[in-house]
Amino acid sequence: MVYTAIRDNQPPGAMMPSWQHPVFARIGAMSAAALIVGSFASLATTCSEPNDVQSWEELGDTSPSFRRQNLALATTGVASSLWVRFAEQVTKIPGTSPVAHHISYNNVMQARLIGAYGTAGILSALVWARTLPEEHRNPLTWPKRIGDGVSKALVSLAPDSVDDPVQVKYSLITASMLIFTGMQTVCNMPYSVIPSWTSRRLSRAFPIYTFLGAVTAFDLKEATENGRLLIDKNYRCLSNGMKGFGSLYLGARAGAIFFDPSFPEHFGMVTQVPGLAVAAMMMVGLTLRSDEK
């Protein structure tokens, strides 16, 4: 997705203003990969650690983040598949005749991408379903269970103790990620370009991954409150993924500002909302704070 969206001739005839422009744009967009790797690594770590768990259900009961991360990855996979399917409509450029698009996949490439994202999403959904208690295995009960879980999480965003800087950190990251996810999803340009900085190319795809970041940050907030953050290996994987995201994202922003000769002239959408751009960088900067109090 990142390579096909951020390059010359997308749409045909459109050229990048400098060689640095697509490099830093791709690095910024690929920062989401750190969150994905961290999430899968945490799941693999949970499964591989020695314990007395005898079933998938017990695994879900002993590790709330296991269920939550699987459900988040299922959502991410399905949403990515839908974005690929409708990328041509999502990335169309208003006012062009004939209508131009930043992305137009051929049938083979589209099928491959949908298959890759869809398979990951379906597998995560199946694992999530296997970990549910027996009385909740009926798919008709899932919307209520998911709605209850989301509602509980939303009213639990505040840290248990405002005197704990790590709890506060992850609480702020969770809330900020949710806000930016909503902005990118429902707001018009130029607001939806933050925090991705990718204009119409990927700004509607990036909220898929800031949503995953919000779920990850919430898991880390709970782990901090329960005293498990620095003990359980799966939370270390999530924390490292979050720090990787922050490092790549801020590195890309610094590269664009200080080393891309096309800045700020060719960053029209971003320069229209400089306050939001700075706020996003400050929010992401929290991810690099140590998990030590």
TAQUI-V261531 format. One line per field, one symbol per residue. ss: DSSP state (h for helix, s for strand, l for the rest). phi: phi as a letter, one per 40 degrees, with the letter a starting at -180 (. if undefined). psi: psi as a letter, one per 40 degrees, with the letter a starting at -180 (. if undefined). A space follows every 10 residues. Layout:
BEGIN
ss = ???
phi = ???
psi = ???
END
This chain:
BEGIN
ss = lhhhhlllll llllllllhh hhhhhhhhhh lhhhhhhhhh hhhhhhhhll lllllhhhhh hhlhhhhhhh hhhhhhhhhh hhhhhlhhhh lsslllllls slllllhhhh hhhhhhhhhh hhhhhhhhhh lllhhhllhh hhhhhhhhhh hhhhllllll llllhhhhhh hhhhhhhhhh hhhhhhllll hhhlllllhh hhlllhhhhh hhhhhhhhhh hhhhhlllll llhhhhhhhh hhhhhhhhhh hhhhhhhhhl lllllllhhh hhlhhhhhhh hhhhhhhhll lll
phi = .ccccbacgb cdgcbccacc dccccccccc dccccccccc cccccccccc accbaccccc ccbdcccccc cccccccccc cccccbdccc bcbcgcaccb bcbacccccc cccccccccc cccccccdcc ccddcbccdc ccdccccccc cccccbcccc bcccccccdc cccdcccccc cccccbcccc ccccbcgbfc cbcccccdcc ccccccccdc ccccccgbdc bccccccccc ccccdccccc cccccccbbc ccccdbbdcc ccbccccccc ccccdccccc ccc
psi = dddddgiifg ihehiididd ddddddddde dddddddddd dddddddehh ieheiddddd degddddddd dddddddddd dddddfdddd eihieihihi idhgiidddd dddddddddd dddddddddd eiideeehde eddddddddd ddddeediid heehdddddd dddddddddd dddddeiiie deehedfebe dededddddd dddddddddd dddddefede dhdddddddd dddddddddd dddddddeeh eehedffddd edgddddddd dddddddeii ei.
END
